[in-house]
């Protein structure tokens, strides 16, 4: 059987692909950045140019696909239900959907599709810390508007849970809240990063409007930027409450932020000039 993974070179999509390949599954990796795929995806994955936000690129990609991993991005609000309909018509029989932070049109369409489905509801990604790379390397600072606890989840654990739900029984019709093993404030995560790097890293508080403007400058729509920053300003209780879903599904502990830092600390290091 073949699984189509949308957003395959994204934060979580690449981990879904890697886990499926590790398990010996046939994977079709849909990405709008096929040139980047070689560096991000295992060579066994069949890379298909395209994006799930443009359903005209999907018909060929869906041929012969039995399972689908779908990321509910903002661009799918209008076209998502049609995408799900086409997937089911093409023969897809099991879908995992990574939610967009709430149960919207895409998530609802998957639940009403008539096929087997699992919804993944992760809280804040550990990889959000990668937005700190430039300021940490250049100035030794992290600029954020809030310092609230967050049960950040490793994106690799999200990918692993998706793979289990796609391949194994017992997960149909489930909505899985996914967190890491502990809730950490922004200041605590910055302090952990500083300790790993062996040099001071300071948390500098910025205003909510400055945070919104920063996202807009990075190409995020004003509405989406307001939504993201508003979520961080007043997160739901689930965002700061660790749960054991990852451990129950995977049969191992969820990876910690310390684990994530060990994997990514080199990206925060200041490049050294050759002598």
Helices and strands as residue ranges (DSSP letters): E 2-5, H 13-22, E 26-31, H 34-40, E 46-49, G 55-57, H 59-62, E 67-71, G 74-76, H 80-90, E 94-98, H 105-111, E 116-122, G 126-132, H 133-139, E 141-144, H 155-167, E 174-178, H 186-197, E 202-205, H 208-217, H 222-233, G 237-240, H 245-250, H 257-264, G 265-268
